[in-house]
Amino acid sequence: MANQEDAFKKVVSHAKEYGFIFPSSEIYDGLGAVYDYGQLGIELKNNIKQYWWKSMVQYHENIVGIDSAIFMHPKIWKASGHVDAFNAPLIDNKDSKKRYRADVLIEDHIAKIEDKIKKEVEKAQKRFGDAFNKEQFVSTNPRVLEHQKKIDDITARYSECMNANDLEGLRQLILDLEIVCPISGTRNWTEVRQFNLMFATQMGSVSEGSDTIYLRPETAQGIFVNFLNVQKSGRMKIPFGIAQIGKAFRNEIVARQFIFRMREFEQMEMQFFVRPGEELEWFKYWKEERLKWHLALGIPAECYRYHDHEKLAHYANAATDIEFEFPFGFKELEGIHSRTNFDLSRHSEFSGKKLQYFDSELNENYTPYVIETSIGVDRTFLAIFSHGLKDEVLEDGSTRTVLSLPAVLAPYKAAILPLVKKDGLPEKAREIFDLLKYDFMVQYDEKDAIGRRYRRQDAIGTPYCITVDNETLEGQGVTVRERDTMKQERIPIENLRAYLHEHIQPIKVD
Ligand code: GAP
């Protein structure tokens, strides 16, 4: 646990030190669970969004994108169920006066037991070496079975309480599991209450008579209410999808996990409209497709797992999360939901407009069913950033910090470094900057010794360093150093663009 905490602290401090993420309003001591992206953070974030957008909209002939407004008619949130049911169960510790989400306390407790299983597996793996059979071990080892039984029992009770909205049952579960407040260390808990997570504000001046409106807690509803506009104007045929990237806002109770749980964050959502009865096939398709998208980033498969929902939202008939192993354990990164025809039907009912589709092949009208894929930009950022950040011991015993980002997502694709700040090298380096800047985000840097400049570029994830030296002036090209292998090769200047294009390819999802 101490190691996990240290790794997480390193992620947070590295993100700030190098201009990726700053606490919002920092000079005023910050604002809880709100963060600003700095000069490098915005580049990485934009590249992540572009990877998602291309893989959804550009690579699929039947998916189009929109950008709907954050403010929407207040009835939308009544129809979607958010006004009545977008709640989190909260609980306070009477001694520390700290507030927690009851569901998160229980999920963290389960995660601790999962951690014990992981440790047993790691121990056995060391003991048995190559002969180790993980599947056999977890299905027969008595200690693992005992831990697994505990998890299953807790999960069953927890799901029952959540499904029945049984707040007293949740509290009792927290007491029975002897969960203590991490601050006070006591079990002196209040009752559990429901808390609506939507931010409300006023539209129009008070004197005119203002209306309460909400900051959207998900981007999805902007897609549903535009279903007919897009279908008709784009002559879309079912099955088809509408994608959107945009801000969402939730008044989260627990704000202690950096950009994992924010009050203002960004979502990348896609609603895929299908024929009734075909939704579970499409659910399976998107479940697999989305995992492929993550794996195409080159992060090992063991960092991801599916978590099928036992507790289904009232509108869903299947749901799964893709969880990622963050520095603080496996947690939700993306949700894939089979939302039935709930949203379109409710908006038809509340707006009085028929949101249906005429299927010419079937010669019938119906309300389409929907598969949703919903992923947080910020959580994806955190996953890629935390996985890529490493301290390495080099052959000569020295250490370096390297941010191994996929090249196409890195803020800068190359740094152009004159070996020294004289002899015409800066001028030549600037020529190369001008040669590359229309194709790639490149950085010019002449400050400090070359070794320190390499380290700085490693720390911000720049995949290539291009060094300009005296031989460059004699027409003998430049040195290109690759971040991860630190291998260097000599490349003629006229080949540089082609070299970078060849090595920095868009990520393909096969
Ligand atoms: N439209 C469905 C929906 O919003 P969700 O599971 O509540 O589903 C989808 O959210 C994704 O949005 C999550 O998997 C997560 O990546 C991201 N997300 C949700 N709440 C967040 C928060 N407070 N901070 C950062 N990301 C969040």
Boltz pocket constraint, residues with backbone or C-beta under 6 A from the ligand:
constraints:
  - pocket:
      binder: B
      contacts: [[A, 217], [A, 218], [A, 219], [A, 220], [A, 250], [A, 252], [A, 259], [A, 260], [A, 261], [A, 262], [A, 263], [A, 265], [A, 266], [A, 267], [A, 269], [A, 332], [A, 333], [A, 334], [A, 335], [A, 372], [A, 374], [A, 375], [A, 376], [A, 377], [A, 378], [A, 379]]
      max_distance: 6.0
